[in-house]
Each structure stands twice: as C-alpha cells, then as structure tokens.
Amino acid sequence: MDDIKAKLTTVISEIFGIDANPNVTVAPKDFDADYSTNVAMAICKQVGKNPREVASAIVDGMKDSGYKIEIAGPGFLNFKSSDEYFKEKIADFSTNFMANISQDEYSGQTVICEFSDPNPFKVLHVGHLYTSIVGDSISRLVEFAGGKVVRANFGGDVGLHVAKTLYAVEKDNVGTDDIETIAKSYVKGTVAYEDDEAAHAEITDLNKEIYVIAASGPDFEYGDPEKAKLAKLYWTGREVSYDYFKDFYARIGVKFDKYYPESTVAPKGLEMVKAHVGDVYEESDGAIVYKGEKDGLHTRVFINKNGLPTYEAKDVGLLFTKYDDFKFDKSIVITGNDIIDYMKVVLTSVSKYAPELVEKTLHITHGNVRLPGNAKMSSRKGNFIKAVDVLDAVRTALSEKHDSKDEKVMLGATKYAFLKYKVGGNIIFEPDESVSMTGNSGPYLQYSAVRASKIIGNLLQGGVSAQNEAWELTERERELIKKIIAYPNELKATVKELAPNKLCTYLYELAQEFSRFYETTKVTGSEFEFERGQIVLAYLKTLTHGLSLLGIEVPERM
C-alpha cells in the first residue's frame, strides 16, 4: 500500500499542485480489487472539480504504474495488482522481514513506562495483572519503534495502608514474614480504622512513626525496644512484599528496570509543593491543597494537617525524580481509570511551574476486570480477585478442555484475553473462552503458529524443490499474501496509538486467512512448494513477531 500511496502523492502534486495525504486501504473482499482510496473525494473541493473528474485525472496520471485502476461509485479508486507484484512482495517480505517492518516513531527517545504500581503490604489483584500485561506490551511496542524504554514500578511502602497492616500485625502478634498474613492483617486493620475511634487514633500516630522508620533506613539502631520491634516488622514486611512481586512478574514474563517506593520520592514531592505554596498551592485548615475548581477540576490535599505528604505530593515527587534519573522524552503512566480526575489535578498543578514535564507525560487508563457474576471488588474488604486466582482459573480451564498444562499456552491465553480489548473499558474475563482453540484467543494463534512451523520443518526435512516459473496465484494465496504484507501498516497504527488491541485484531484476521489457505492449498510435496513455502515462512515470521509484541511465546508443540 505504501508504494500506491507514494505514487498517488506524486501524481496529485504534478497534476493539481497540492500536497495530499492519500488514505489507501485494503479493499473489501467483495470488491474485484486489492486496494482502494477515497482521495479524489477528499481533495475535490480543494482543486475545484467533481470527484469523478479528479479520479479520472489521477487514473491517467498513473497509467504506467503497473496497476489495473478502476473508478467506482462517486469517485473511489480501486487498484488491482498483478500476480508478479504479489510474488515480488512476498519474496522480499520473507527474505528481508525486519527491514520491511521497521518503525521509527520513538527513534532516539528515552521513554519511561510506569505500570503495575502495587503497594507493598498487599497482595496483587487482577487489576495489577491486567496493567502489568498492558504495560509490558506497550513497552515492547515503544522499544520496537526505536525507543529506549525504562520500565518503572511505583508503590506505597509508606502510608495509611502500611499503618493499618502493622496495627493488626501487632495486635495479633503474627509477624510480617508471609504475604498472605500481611494481606489479612491489612483487612483487619482497615476495619479497625473505620469502626473503632481508639484504633483510628492509634493508626494515625503509627502512620507518622512509619514515615520516620522508612526515612531512617533498615540499619538504623533504635534505643527503644518497641520502636525497634516496629521497624523490624516494617522492613521484613516490605522485603517480603517486594520479593513476592518480583517472583510473580518473573512468572508472567514481565520485567522492571526501576522500582520507586513512595518513601524515596515523598521528600521531593514535599519540597516541590512547599516551594510553590502561595503561587500554586495554598493552606487550608492546616493542610496544603490545590484548588482545582479554577481549572474545572476539584480541590485535593497534597500535604495533610499532620505535615505528611498525600498520594498527590508523592506523585509530584515521582514525576520530578523520574526526570532527574532518566531525562525522559516521554513518560507513559498506565493506571486504572478510577484515578483519571485525580491525575488531572496532580498534573494540572505541576503544569503551573513545570509545564515541560506535563507535556512529556501521557496518562493511559484502563477499566476494571471482573470474572462473570462478580460484584465490585475492594482490597479494603478483602473481596477482590487475586492475580494468581486468574492464572489458576485459566490453567484449570486449559487442563479440563485440552488436557494441557503448558505454561506458555496458559500465559498466552491470559495475555491475549486482556489485550484484545481496547484499553479503557471494563472487561469481563471468561477463563473458558480464553483457552478456546477455535475462536479469537491466544491459544488459537499459538496453534496456528505451531502448524505453520511444522510445515516449514517438513519442507526443510524433505528438501525444498526448485522454483517453478509456472506458478499462478490462487485466490487463497493472493488473500494471504495481501494480509501478510499489510503488517507494516498495521504496526504503524498500533504504535502510533499504543493500542495492542489493534495488533490483536490484525493477527486474528491473519490467522483466519492462513486457516483458509491451509485448508485448500497443498504445500509440502506440491509442484509449487518453494513458492508456497515462502508464503508460510513470511506468515510464521509475521505471526510470531506480532505475538512477541504482545508478550506471548509460541510453544514447540500443541
């Protein structure tokens, strides 16, 4: 399509003296054409002619282009390519695959992708699994497009949730060396904080102590035995939490380059907020707030009346710390959509004194994930779905339906089930649907890749016959080639919008086209096995590359 677009641009410039940006698309299957454009209708007013006149002039200008061009309807231009065109394209695509698909959207840029963001002293829930998968895929897309990516993870190692947890830990004398015990203690501490005035006051004081402990470091020696005991509980629980996070991320194939505990960025946040009290922030009942109503937003507290930084101030500190560390060209922050308004207030406040950092920040939000029939989940109430529960549900479905325990297939099913939806809306996650071998699922695509790999293996094992000059393309071959060579344009749109779901849609349609080809076309042992082998190889490279950008591996067999 790019060569048609380039030729159209040149011809329109020569005939009409204007710069056009033709939109060329794959023609619908019921058209007797391969590609189509509405450029004649798009520029007709600009050149002062009716669309069919414009289209006719363009056809005359492209008569030596090698395409059969017809005018349809009010002025559409339909292009029919020759067999030789597709033969040359698929041969080049198969041989020079990476050169054909390369993207440079982020070339030379440092991009920090922040995602997952779990809080120590809590367990990972399904939302963390979702944002980890989405964040990893977006990071892969940016890396593929030339960006130097720093994967960052931000979490609350200080704050009320820690105080609530340690309050319950001390009351029950259970310790902090087990993540499940820590999680249960958080729920108990939350109930006490909300229902018991004395506990509320004690947890508030404990919160202040924890900030001091975090600032003092793990090796600080306390003269007070009670404080020493509290510090040991804190540092043990924090280490257990981070080890638990790292083990889980390794299990799902997601990596991070930098962890930012809130305690490490809170001082910077306090510094920046305090430096702008009067011109940006203001005092209110002993606290420091940003009154966002003047910007069509709402008021939020950045430093509470106890002098402690809130999440807002910590996010301010994080933004400046990330820039100090990496001098990023773009900062992508991926979170749930429940904090859209919150982030607008934080970023709007910072835009008053550091607009360049806000301009470099992109906040991508996603919806909630629920299993069928689930009510709204809350970690405070302990009724949320754990991340491991989702993986276990997929593993069980895979075992029951296909008698398989392959970890790559389980992860492929889970990741694809999340990524195939447009980021932003809520998702109902169906474990049984995710492991289907026939529908729009990860295992279906993995199986298709395994099938293509087997064909290539058989060809190599038997020795591929020589090229056959008598090869004429069948309809199935043309359609599959057309879909394969559309990959660079599909990638361009996916990268531009940072939308993994677009890539999922393309890969599914590609696999369906390959299935139709496979059912009707003999490859190994045919008189055109060399030529058809090139198509299958190009398909396999395209599918496995696309799956890799989704973080999905292909098993050796299924």
ABEGO torsion letter per residue (X at the ends): XAAAAAAAAAAAAAAAGBBBBBBBBBBBAABBBABBBAAAAAAAAAAGBBAAAAAAAAAAAAAAAGBBBBBBEAGBBBBBBBAAAAAAAAAAAAABAAAAABBAAABGBBBBBBBGGBBBGBBBBAAAAAAAAAAAAAAAAAAAAGBBBBBBBBBBABEAAAAAAAAAAAAAGAEAABAAAAAAAAAAAAAAAAABAAAAAAAAAAAAAAAAAAAAEAABBBABAAAAAAAAAAAAAAAAAAAAAAAAAAAAGBBBABBBBAAAAAAAAAAAAAAABGAABBBBGGBBBBBAAAAGBBBBBABBAAGBBBAAAAAAAAAAAAAAAAGBABBBBBBBAAAAAAAAAAAAAAAAABAAAAAABBBBBBBBBBBBGBBBBBAAAGABBBAAAAAAAAAAAAAAAAGBABAAAAAAAAAAAAAABBBGBBBBBBAAAAABAABBBAAAAAAAAAAAAAAAAAAAAAEBBBBBAABBBBAAAAAAAAAAAAAAAAAAAAAAAGBAAAAAAAAAAAAAAAAAAAAABBABGBAAAAAAAAAAAAAAAAAAAAAAAAGBBBBABX
